[in-house]
């Protein structure tokens, strides 16, 4: 079984982790230039030099035991740290908020900078249309994108 996931932020990558752990082949597509989604870190050039800042979520929590174990692993690998000034269970990505996303994305087949324009049902499954895509057929498509972006993909 091959599944396409549109959106390679935390939700899409968590889904990919679960599916690949069960032997499913997964391909992810994201319109962004790189990892981040709602946990993005932006880089800009200024007259004073390059700067970076987190753009999106300020922190995240890990209140579910299974997710807390994953986050503790990220902490051991240096991609997440507690932020106790905010809350005893507040976490941030290190060195930037997108560090956990980069860490997850490195283990998966992600196509960045790929805006999916439409999803089409065909006899064999589903195809995706967008710039630079091949006519691959997927058994299923998962949308891991903000709700306001879903309508354009599923409208006929």
C-alpha positions as CSV (number, residue, x, y, z in Angstrom):
1,X,0.0,0.0,0.0
2,X,1.3,3.5,-0.9
3,X,-0.2,6.6,0.7
4,X,0.3,10.2,-0.2
5,X,0.2,12.8,2.6
6,X,-0.3,16.4,1.7
7,X,1.3,18.5,4.4
8,X,4.6,17.7,6.0
9,X,4.2,19.7,9.3
10,X,3.9,18.0,12.6
11,X,0.5,16.3,11.8
12,X,1.6,14.9,8.4
13,X,5.0,13.7,9.7
14,X,3.4,12.1,12.8
15,X,1.0,10.3,10.5
16,X,3.9,9.2,8.3
17,X,5.8,7.9,11.4
18,X,2.8,5.8,12.4
19,X,2.1,4.4,8.9
20,X,5.8,3.6,8.1
21,X,6.2,1.8,11.4
22,X,3.5,-0.6,10.1
23,X,5.2,-1.1,6.8
24,X,3.2,1.3,4.7
25,X,5.0,3.2,1.9
26,X,4.4,6.9,2.4
27,X,5.2,10.0,0.3
28,X,4.7,13.5,1.7
29,X,4.2,16.7,-0.2
30,X,4.5,20.2,1.2
31,X,4.2,23.6,-0.5
32,X,6.8,25.1,1.9
33,X,10.5,25.4,0.9
34,X,11.4,23.2,3.9
35,X,10.3,21.8,7.2
36,X,8.2,23.7,9.6
37,X,4.5,24.1,8.9
38,X,3.0,25.8,11.9
39,X,6.4,25.3,13.6
40,X,8.4,27.3,11.1
41,X,11.7,29.1,11.6
42,X,12.3,32.0,9.2
43,X,15.7,33.3,8.1
44,X,16.2,36.8,6.7
45,X,19.1,38.9,5.6
46,X,19.3,42.3,7.2
47,X,21.8,45.2,7.0
48,X,23.2,44.0,10.3
49,X,23.6,40.4,9.1
50,X,21.5,37.3,8.9
51,X,18.8,36.7,11.5
52,X,16.3,33.9,12.2
53,X,13.1,33.9,14.2
54,X,10.3,31.4,15.0
55,X,7.2,32.0,13.0
56,X,4.1,30.1,14.2
57,X,3.7,28.2,17.4
58,X,5.6,29.7,20.3
59,X,5.9,26.3,22.1
60,X,4.2,22.9,22.3
61,X,3.2,20.6,25.1
62,X,3.5,16.8,25.5
63,X,0.7,15.7,27.7
64,X,0.1,12.3,26.1
65,X,2.5,9.7,27.5
66,X,3.4,8.3,24.0
67,X,4.1,11.8,22.6
68,X,6.0,12.7,25.8
69,X,8.3,9.7,25.2
70,X,9.0,11.0,21.7
71,X,9.7,14.5,22.9
72,X,12.1,13.2,25.6
73,X,13.9,11.4,22.8
74,X,14.1,14.7,20.9
75,X,15.5,16.3,24.0
76,X,18.2,13.7,24.2
77,X,19.0,14.3,20.5
78,X,19.2,18.1,21.0
79,X,16.2,19.1,18.9
80,X,13.9,20.0,21.7
81,X,14.2,21.6,25.1
82,X,11.9,22.5,28.0
83,X,10.8,26.1,28.4
84,X,9.9,26.3,32.1
85,X,9.6,30.1,32.0
86,X,6.3,29.6,30.1
87,X,5.0,26.4,31.8
88,X,6.4,23.2,33.4
89,X,5.3,21.3,30.3
90,X,6.2,23.8,27.5
91,X,8.7,22.6,24.9
92,X,10.5,24.4,22.1
93,X,12.5,23.2,19.1
94,X,16.3,23.9,19.3
95,X,18.0,25.7,17.8
96,X,14.7,26.8,16.1
97,X,11.1,25.7,16.5
98,X,11.3,23.7,13.2
99,X,14.1,21.4,14.6
100,X,11.8,18.6,15.6
101,X,10.1,18.8,12.2
102,X,13.4,18.7,10.3
103,X,14.4,15.7,12.5
104,X,11.2,13.8,11.6
105,X,11.3,14.8,7.9
106,X,14.8,13.5,7.4
107,X,13.4,9.9,7.8
108,X,10.8,10.3,5.1
109,X,10.3,10.8,1.4
110,X,9.2,14.5,1.4
111,X,8.9,16.6,-1.7
112,X,9.2,20.3,-0.6
113,X,8.1,23.3,-2.7
114,X,5.3,21.2,-4.2
115,X,1.8,22.8,-4.3
116,X,-0.8,20.2,-4.9
117,X,-3.5,21.7,-7.1
118,X,-6.0,18.8,-7.1
119,X,-6.7,15.2,-6.2
120,X,-8.4,12.9,-8.6
121,X,-10.0,9.5,-8.1
122,X,-8.9,7.0,-10.8
123,X,-9.7,3.3,-11.2
124,X,-6.5,2.2,-9.5
125,X,-6.7,4.7,-6.6
126,X,-5.8,8.4,-6.4
127,X,-3.5,10.8,-8.4
128,X,-2.2,14.2,-7.4
129,X,-1.9,17.2,-9.8
130,X,0.7,19.9,-9.3
131,X,3.9,21.3,-10.6
132,X,6.6,18.7,-11.2
133,X,4.5,15.7,-10.2
134,X,4.5,12.4,-12.0
135,X,1.4,10.3,-12.6
136,X,1.9,8.1,-9.6
137,X,-1.2,6.4,-8.2
138,X,-1.8,6.1,-4.4
139,X,-4.1,3.8,-2.5
140,X,-5.1,6.7,-0.3
141,X,-4.4,10.4,0.2
142,X,-4.3,12.0,3.7
143,X,-4.7,15.7,4.0
144,X,-2.6,17.1,6.9
145,X,-3.1,20.8,6.1
146,X,-5.1,23.6,7.6
147,X,-8.9,23.3,7.1
148,X,-9.1,26.5,5.0
149,X,-6.8,24.8,2.4
150,X,-8.8,21.6,2.1
151,X,-11.8,23.0,0.1
152,X,-9.7,23.9,-3.0
153,X,-8.4,20.3,-3.2
154,X,-11.6,18.4,-2.8
155,X,-14.0,20.6,-4.7
156,X,-15.0,19.3,-8.1
